[in-house]
Amino acid sequence: MERSAWELWKEIYPQAIIGRVQLKPFDEFLRSVKRPHTAEASLSPAEIEAEMLKVVAAYEANASRSRSY
């Protein structure tokens, strides 16, 4: 994990030098990468389920078409 974070930080560094992004010190950057990130869902559980049912239906329709060839 630290090696990947270091490689990413090195990629960001040139952008920070020219002022395009704000660069954190590497140890702070590493801590922020390691901490758990959770996203707040903007959809209700019922809306998420409805979206997933659409995905499943599309997958099943595509799978049945593939089997018919």
Stockholm file with secondary structure:
# STOCKHOLM 1.0

chainA/1-69         MERSAWELWKEIYPQAIIGRVQLKPFDEFLRSVKRPHTAEASLSPAEIEAEMLKVVAAYEANASRSRSY
#=GR chainA/1-69 SS CHHHHHHHHHHHHHHHHTTSSCCCCHHHHHHHHHSCCCCCCSSCHHHHHHHHHHHHHHHHHHHHHHHTC
#=GC SS_cons        CHHHHHHHHHHHHHHHHTTSSCCCCHHHHHHHHHSCCCCCCSSCHHHHHHHHHHHHHHHHHHHHHHHTC
//
